Amino acid sequence: MQTTYLILGAILLSLILMQVNQRLASPLVSIADRWLRWLVFAFGAAQLCVDFKLIDRPYPVLAAVFFLVWFMGETLYNWLAITAHSLSPLPLFPRYAVNTSGEEWPVQPRLLLMREWLRNQGFRQVQALKAEIGGGIYLRVSVYQDAQAVIRVQVTFIPQANGAISVCFAVSSVAADGRRFLTDNLYIPFAGFYPENWYVERAPWRRSLPGLLARHRARIAAAGVEPKPFEQEPLADLNLGQHELDRLNTELGFLHPHAEREDLGKFTPAGRYRVWKEIWMLNYLGRAARYE
């Protein structure tokens, strides 16, 4: 009975986390809830088999088997989702446009505090952008720049299915020799290749903007470079970067050539595996996959 109570308590906690995350849209809460649901399924199904004498095997063995069943089921779901996205008309690298609607920053207390913090740190907004990701759904982006124009902070608002809004940050600088330093906390899988002169660090666990900015500055200091002022406006810079990522990942075999995508989909078989791996890493470990 004690195991049963623990499982019921875990189910109740999972329901509470789901309700809390409808307001916060936090990837960290999502990770905790995913692990909790996985464990509830494994131990709950094993407990049912023991209680109703459905399978005559030891409880730990049953729990391990159902743990693997969840893994296989979610693997199949993710693989089908990747295939559907590969064959869909949704863009992998959407083009940005200037956002003239005046709705670039959601009116929520926690988000307004972030904007006030940026202003107090000497950052000013240089552009508000948006990019359609399909079905009339837009990513809204607000780009800030420090007084010397050597650090840009890209604030991206990601709409969720439940109506909540998740926020991610990307801090970037460009060195005099052309190297680009990018530090972000995006939790959306990418799994592709970056240009050789891009030094990217993805830290989905680091949800604090001050902490992410401090980490970016520490990376620049450790590299011993002096960032130069940005020469392009954010719109041109972002769209150029999107085009470069598309070209590079097509050349390196992550994506099919454009002429073949209608029949074969966007991702090559190797590309689908990389995306699948990164989905698991982000969903359950909160970190991007690393490749040699």
C-alpha positions as CSV (number, residue, x, y, z in Angstrom):
1,M,0.0,0.0,0.0
2,Q,2.9,2.4,0.7
3,T,4.0,2.1,-2.9
4,T,0.5,2.8,-4.1
5,Y,0.3,6.0,-2.0
6,L,3.6,7.2,-3.4
7,I,2.4,6.6,-6.9
8,L,-0.9,8.5,-6.2
9,G,1.2,11.3,-4.7
10,A,3.4,11.5,-7.7
11,I,0.3,11.7,-10.0
12,L,-1.1,14.5,-7.9
13,L,2.3,16.4,-8.0
14,S,2.4,15.9,-11.8
15,L,-1.1,17.4,-12.1
16,I,0.0,20.4,-10.0
17,L,3.1,20.9,-12.1
18,M,1.0,20.9,-15.3
19,Q,-1.3,23.6,-13.8
20,V,1.6,25.7,-12.6
21,N,3.3,25.5,-16.0
22,Q,0.2,26.7,-17.9
23,R,1.0,30.1,-16.4
24,L,4.9,29.9,-16.2
25,A,5.6,28.1,-19.5
26,S,8.9,27.1,-17.9
27,P,11.0,24.4,-19.7
28,L,12.5,23.4,-16.3
29,V,9.1,22.6,-14.9
30,S,8.3,20.7,-18.1
31,I,11.4,18.6,-17.6
32,A,10.5,17.7,-14.0
33,D,7.0,16.8,-15.1
34,R,8.2,14.6,-17.9
35,W,10.4,12.6,-15.6
36,L,7.6,12.4,-13.1
37,R,5.1,11.1,-15.7
38,W,7.7,8.5,-16.9
39,L,8.3,7.2,-13.4
40,V,4.6,7.2,-12.6
41,F,3.9,5.1,-15.8
42,A,6.7,2.6,-15.1
43,F,6.0,2.0,-11.4
44,G,2.2,2.5,-11.6
45,A,1.9,-0.1,-14.4
46,A,4.1,-2.5,-12.5
47,Q,2.0,-2.0,-9.4
48,L,-1.2,-2.8,-11.3
49,C,0.4,-6.0,-12.6
50,V,1.4,-7.1,-9.1
51,D,-1.9,-6.1,-7.5
52,F,-4.1,-7.9,-10.1
53,K,-1.6,-10.7,-10.7
54,L,-1.5,-10.0,-14.4
55,I,2.1,-10.9,-14.9
56,D,4.1,-13.3,-12.6
57,R,7.4,-11.4,-12.5
58,P,9.2,-9.5,-9.7
59,Y,8.2,-5.9,-9.2
60,P,11.6,-4.4,-10.1
61,V,11.6,-6.3,-13.4
62,L,8.1,-5.1,-14.3
63,A,9.0,-1.5,-13.5
64,A,12.1,-1.8,-15.7
65,V,10.1,-3.3,-18.6
66,F,7.5,-0.5,-18.4
67,F,10.2,2.1,-18.2
68,L,11.5,0.8,-21.5
69,V,8.0,0.7,-22.9
70,W,7.6,4.4,-22.2
71,F,10.9,5.0,-23.9
72,M,9.9,3.1,-27.0
73,G,6.5,4.7,-27.2
74,E,7.9,8.2,-26.9
75,T,10.6,7.4,-29.4
76,L,8.0,6.3,-31.9
77,Y,5.9,9.5,-31.2
78,N,9.0,11.8,-31.6
79,W,10.1,10.0,-34.8
80,L,6.6,10.4,-36.3
81,A,6.6,14.1,-35.3
82,I,10.0,14.6,-36.9
83,T,8.9,12.9,-40.1
84,A,5.7,15.0,-40.2
85,H,7.6,18.2,-39.7
86,S,10.2,17.2,-42.3
87,L,7.4,16.7,-44.9
88,S,5.4,19.7,-43.8
89,P,5.6,23.2,-45.5
90,L,6.6,24.8,-42.2
91,P,10.0,26.6,-42.6
92,L,13.0,25.4,-40.7
93,F,14.7,28.8,-40.9
94,P,11.8,31.4,-41.1
95,R,12.5,34.8,-42.4
96,Y,12.0,37.7,-40.0
97,A,10.1,40.9,-40.8
98,V,9.7,44.2,-38.9
99,N,6.9,43.9,-36.3
100,T,4.7,47.0,-36.7
101,S,1.7,45.7,-34.7
102,G,3.0,47.2,-31.4
103,E,2.6,43.9,-29.7
104,E,6.2,42.9,-29.4
105,W,6.3,42.7,-25.6
106,P,3.6,40.8,-23.7
107,V,2.0,42.6,-20.8
108,Q,2.9,40.3,-18.0
109,P,4.5,41.4,-14.7
110,R,7.5,39.0,-14.9
111,L,8.2,39.9,-18.5
112,L,7.9,43.7,-17.9
113,L,10.4,43.3,-15.1
114,M,12.9,41.8,-17.6
115,R,12.3,44.8,-19.9
116,E,12.9,47.2,-17.0
117,W,16.1,45.4,-16.0
118,L,17.4,45.7,-19.6
119,R,16.8,49.4,-19.6
120,N,18.5,49.9,-16.2
121,Q,21.5,48.0,-17.6
122,G,21.9,50.5,-20.4
123,F,20.3,48.4,-23.2
124,R,17.9,50.0,-25.6
125,Q,15.6,48.5,-28.1
126,V,16.8,48.7,-31.6
127,Q,14.2,46.6,-33.5
128,A,11.0,44.6,-33.0
129,L,10.7,41.6,-35.3
130,K,8.4,38.7,-36.0
131,A,8.7,35.4,-38.0
132,E,5.8,33.2,-39.0
133,I,6.4,29.6,-38.1
134,G,3.1,28.3,-39.7
135,G,-0.6,28.6,-39.4
136,G,-0.6,32.3,-38.6
137,I,1.6,31.6,-35.5
138,Y,4.4,34.1,-35.0
139,L,7.6,34.2,-33.0
140,R,7.9,37.7,-31.7
141,V,11.4,39.1,-31.1
142,S,12.6,42.2,-29.4
143,V,16.3,43.1,-30.0
144,Y,18.2,45.2,-27.5
145,Q,21.7,46.6,-27.8
146,D,24.1,48.1,-25.2
147,A,25.4,51.7,-25.5
148,Q,28.6,50.6,-27.4
149,A,26.6,48.4,-29.8
150,V,28.9,45.4,-29.1
151,I,26.3,43.2,-27.3
152,R,22.9,42.3,-28.6
153,V,20.2,40.7,-26.6
154,Q,17.5,38.9,-28.6
155,V,14.4,38.3,-26.5
156,T,12.1,35.7,-28.2
157,F,8.6,35.1,-27.1
158,I,7.4,31.6,-28.0
159,P,3.6,30.9,-27.9
160,Q,2.5,27.7,-26.3
161,A,-0.5,25.5,-27.1
162,N,-2.2,26.3,-23.8
163,G,-2.0,30.1,-24.5
164,A,1.0,30.7,-22.2
165,I,4.1,32.5,-23.5
166,S,7.6,31.2,-23.0
167,V,10.6,33.5,-23.2
168,C,14.1,32.7,-24.4
169,F,17.2,34.9,-24.7
170,A,20.1,34.9,-27.1
171,V,23.1,37.2,-26.4
172,S,25.5,37.8,-29.3
173,S,28.7,39.6,-30.1
174,V,31.1,39.8,-33.1
175,A,34.9,39.9,-32.8
176,A,37.1,42.0,-35.0
177,D,38.3,38.9,-36.8
178,G,34.8,37.9,-37.7
179,R,34.1,35.3,-35.0
180,R,30.6,35.4,-33.7
181,F,29.9,34.5,-30.1
182,L,26.4,33.4,-29.3
183,T,25.1,32.4,-25.9
184,D,21.4,31.4,-25.6
185,N,19.0,29.4,-23.5
186,L,16.7,28.2,-26.3
187,Y,15.1,24.8,-25.6
188,I,13.9,24.3,-29.2
189,P,15.9,21.5,-30.9
190,F,18.2,22.5,-33.7
191,A,20.8,19.6,-33.9
192,G,22.3,21.0,-37.1
193,F,25.7,22.5,-37.9
194,Y,26.9,26.0,-37.2
195,P,29.5,27.9,-39.3
196,E,33.1,27.4,-38.2
197,N,33.4,31.0,-37.1
198,W,30.3,30.7,-34.8
199,Y,31.0,29.9,-31.2
200,V,27.7,28.8,-29.8
201,E,26.9,27.8,-26.3
202,R,23.3,26.7,-25.6
203,A,22.3,26.6,-21.9
204,P,18.6,25.8,-21.7
205,W,18.9,25.4,-17.9
206,R,20.0,29.0,-17.5
207,R,16.7,30.8,-17.4
208,S,18.0,34.0,-15.8
209,L,18.8,36.8,-18.2
210,P,21.4,38.4,-15.9
211,G,23.1,35.0,-15.5
212,L,23.1,34.4,-19.2
213,L,24.5,37.8,-20.0
214,A,27.2,37.3,-17.3
215,R,28.1,34.0,-18.9
216,H,28.4,35.6,-22.4
217,R,30.7,38.3,-21.1
218,A,32.8,35.6,-19.4
219,R,33.1,33.7,-22.6
220,I,34.3,36.8,-24.5
221,A,36.8,37.6,-21.8
222,A,38.1,34.0,-21.8
223,A,38.6,34.1,-25.6
224,G,40.6,37.3,-25.2
225,V,38.8,39.2,-27.9
226,E,37.5,42.7,-28.2
227,P,34.0,42.7,-29.7
228,K,33.3,45.3,-32.4
229,P,30.1,47.3,-32.9
230,F,27.5,45.6,-35.0
231,E,27.3,47.1,-38.5
232,Q,24.1,45.5,-39.7
233,E,20.6,46.1,-38.2
234,P,19.1,43.1,-36.5
235,L,16.7,42.3,-39.3
236,A,19.4,42.0,-42.0
237,D,21.7,40.2,-39.6
238,L,19.2,37.6,-38.5
239,N,18.0,36.8,-42.0
240,L,21.5,36.6,-43.3
241,G,22.3,34.1,-40.5
242,Q,19.1,32.1,-41.3
243,H,20.2,31.9,-44.9
244,E,23.7,30.8,-44.0
245,L,22.4,28.1,-41.7
246,D,20.2,26.7,-44.4
247,R,23.0,26.7,-47.0
248,L,25.5,25.1,-44.6
249,N,23.2,22.4,-43.3
250,T,22.2,21.5,-46.9
251,E,25.9,21.2,-47.9
252,L,26.8,19.0,-44.9
253,G,24.0,16.6,-45.4
254,F,21.7,17.6,-42.5
255,L,19.1,18.8,-45.0
256,H,18.1,17.6,-48.4
257,P,18.7,20.0,-51.3
258,H,15.8,22.3,-51.9
259,A,14.8,20.6,-55.2
260,E,14.4,17.2,-53.3
261,R,12.6,18.4,-50.2
262,E,9.1,18.1,-51.6
263,D,9.6,14.4,-52.2
264,L,12.1,13.4,-49.5
265,G,11.3,15.9,-46.8
266,K,13.7,18.5,-45.3
267,F,15.8,16.2,-43.1
268,T,18.1,13.5,-44.3
269,P,18.1,10.2,-42.4
270,A,21.2,11.4,-40.5
271,G,19.5,14.8,-39.8
272,R,16.4,13.0,-38.4
273,Y,18.5,11.0,-36.0
274,R,20.3,14.1,-34.8
275,V,17.0,15.9,-34.2
276,W,15.6,12.9,-32.4
277,K,18.7,12.7,-30.1
278,E,18.5,16.4,-29.4
279,I,14.7,16.2,-28.5
280,W,15.5,13.6,-25.9
281,M,18.5,15.6,-24.5
282,L,16.4,18.8,-24.2
283,N,13.2,17.2,-23.0
284,Y,14.8,15.1,-20.2
285,L,18.3,16.6,-19.5
286,G,17.7,20.2,-20.5
287,R,20.9,20.4,-22.6
288,A,21.6,20.4,-26.3
289,A,23.3,17.3,-27.8
290,R,27.0,17.6,-28.6
291,Y,28.5,16.3,-31.8
292,E,32.1,15.8,-32.9
